[in-house]
Amino acid sequence: MRRRALQGSELARACAASIRIKLLKIGAAVVRNTRRVRLLLASSHPLKRVFLSAAHALAP
């Protein structure tokens, strides 16, 4: 994940535990529809831009 999605970000050299705590353990509401699953994240998360850029980099 670091090589593919977090290059150039503040978590590019972070260990796996730090990435998990800061980026992946985010409270969210999951809304399921027949066609897609949406995650509703808090708008004031301090690493919001890093999360969005990583999500876009990992998306097919």
N, C-alpha and C positions, 0 to 999 in steps of 0.2 A: 504494500500500500504506500509505503514511503517513496519508493522509486516511481510508481505509476501515478499517484494522485497528489502527493504532498510536496513535490519538488518546487522549490522557490518559496515555500511558506514557512511560517515560524515553527512548524512541527516537522520539518524535513529531516532533522537529525534527532528527533525525540525517540525514546525507547518505546516499546510496544505498550507497556503499562501506562505511560503518559498519554499516548494517543488514545487508548481505550478510555481513560478517565476524562480527558479534556474534550474529546471529539465524539466518541461513540456512546457515552453514558449521558445522553441528553433526554430530558423528559419530552414526550411528544404524544399527541393524540393521533390515533390511527383511524382513518375513515376508509372503509372498504365499500366499493361499488362493484357492479357486475363486470366492469371493464378494467378498472385500475384500483390501486391502493394509494391513498394520499397520506402523507405525514404532515401534520400541522405542528410546526416547531415554534418555540418562543421567538418573538421578533427582537428581543433584546439580548440574545446570547452573545458573549464577547468574541467567540470564534465563528460567528455566522458565515463570514466570507470564506474562511478556510473550509468549513463544512460544505458549503455550496460548490466551491471549486473542486473539492475531492469527489463529491457526488456526481458532478458533470464529467469528471475525468474517468470515473468508473462505470458510467452509464453506457449501455451498448449503442 
